[in-house]
């Protein structure tokens, strides 16, 4: 198999999670190798996931947006979409999404009240 990587990937054995669907869906994984540009993820069972998702590696305090480059039944090859790893806990991301939904609901209600005759 032709290796098209730009950087050397060092072997790792890190526990991680992938998250998608606004971080409502999470699946545990094992990060088997990693470089600055991407990683290989291994799963206990075959997975069906979207082309873009978040990779969370709690031990490194890292959370990154990634894109799937290749897939096998129990493994994924991913590339990092953003180079800077910013940690966003899943609970915080869910709370932010909930607050945005509440804000949108309140804005709709204000519009409704503004448009209705008194």
C-alpha positions, 0 to 999 in steps of 0.5 A: 500500500502506498503511504502518502503521508507528509509527516511521520506518524508515531505509534500511540495507544491513547484512549479517545472519543469521536463525536458528531451530530453536534456532539450528541453522538460519541463513540470510544476509540483508540488512537493507534498512530498520530502526526501533526496532520492526522491519525489512525483510529481503531474501534471495537466494532465496525462504525458508520460515521460522517465525513467530518467529526470531532476527535477528543483525546482526554489524556492530552486535553485535546479536541480537534475537528477532523475529516475522514480520509479513508475507512475500513470496518473497524479503523479510520484514517483522519486528517486534522481540519484545524491545527490548533487543538482547543479543548471543548468538553462535550458537556460544555458543547451541549450546553452552548447548543442548548443556549443557542436554541433558547436564544433563537426561541426567544428571538422568535417570540419577540418577533411574534409579540412585536408583530401582533396588534395590541 
